[in-house]
């Protein structure tokens, strides 16, 4: 997945890039607001990207990220907590029914434990879920101060 951004700084083969994402297009190259740093729709974020082509600060560049890693991250952030929460609720309800306890409080506790398990997965594998970006093209060299 490619996005446009502005190089904020560079050092030792990497660069800090400001990506400006609109609410609708998420920073795609053909969006007229993609690099509008003062616009209301703009949502800037800064990332670290490999800089094999030596882009200077102020340059407008195209940054590429691994689409598979982005999709995996989205699944882990949005889908996994739902699955773990529902699984925790189901297991807790079965356990509560076997013991004769109330189903609703047990389901709530089980759902909470499922979400805690998800937070543990995120904490343990935090470094693995980071996206690797790299600058693949320079659109315009050194356009001035940001």
N, C-alpha and C positions, 0 to 999 in steps of 0.2 A: 504494500500500500504506500503510495507516494503522497507527500504533502509539501506545501510551500512554506518557507520560513525565512527569517532574517538571522544571520549569524550575529550573536551578541558579543562573544569573545571566543578566542581560540588558544589552546596550549597543548603541547606534546601530542600532536596527532589527533586531537579531538576538538570539538567545538561545542559551545553552548548556543543552542538555536531556539529562537522564540517562534513558536508556531501559533498562528492566529486562526482560531476556528470560529466559524459562524454557527449560529444555532441551527441553521438548515443544512449547510453543505459540509460541515466539519473540516473546512480548509482545503477543499479540492481546488486544483489549479485553475479551473475555468470560472470560479466564483469571483464576482467583481469586488466583494468585500473581504476576500481572504487575507489581504495584507493591510487592511484599513485599521491601523492601530488605534485610531481615535473614535471609530464607529461604535454605535451602541450595540450592534450585534456581535462585535468581536469578543472572543473569549481566549486571551493569550495564555499559553503555557510555555514553560521552558524545559527543554530536554538536553541531554548530553548525547552527541552523535559522533561517530568516527568521522574523521575528516581526511580521507586519503587523497583528495584533490587539492588541498591547501586553500580552502575558502577563507577569505579575510573577514574581519569584523565589519558589519554593514552590508555584506553581500546578500542578495536574495538567492536562496538555494532551494533545490528539491531534496527532500529527506525521505529515505525509504526505510520502512520497517517491515519485519517479517509478518505477513498476513496471518500465518498459522499461529504465531505466538500471540498476536492481538486477539484472534478468535478464541484461543485457549484461555487467555486472561479474562475475556468477557464471560466465557462459560463458568469459570471458577468464581468470578465476582457475582454474577447474577443468577446462575442456575444451581450451582452447588449448595448455596445456603438454603434454597427452597427445598431441594431434595433431602438434605440432612435434617431440616426442621420437620418435614412431613414424616420422614422415617423415624425420627425421635418421638414424634407424637403417636405414630402407629404402634411402635414398640411399647411405649409407656401405657397406652390404652390397653393393649393385650396383657401387660403385666398387672395393671390395676384391676382388670376384669378377673384375672386368675386369683387375685388376693381379696377381691370384694371391696376395693377402694373406689372412690369417686373417679369417674372418667375424665371430667373436665379439668380439675386441677392437675391430675397426672399427665394429661395431654399437654397442658401448658408447660409443665416442668420438662417433659420430654422434648418439646419443641425448643425450649430454651437451651437444653443440653446439646441438641443438634446444632444450634447456632454457635454455642461455645466450641464445639468440635470444629466447625468451619473456621472460626477465628484461630484456633490452634493450627489448622492446616495452612492458613495464610501466613502465620508467624513462622512456622517451621520452614516453609518453602518460599519465603519472601524473595530471596535473591534469584531463584529459578524463574519467577514470574516477571522479572523485569524485562522490558522490551529492548532489543538491540536495534538502534537506529544508525544509519550511515548517510552521509551526504553523497549523492550520486550525480548531481549536476549543479552548475552555477548559472543562474538566469541572468543576473546583473551583478557586476563587480562593485563593491564599496559605494553604496548609495548615500553615504553620509552618516551622521550620528542618529541614534535611535531615539 
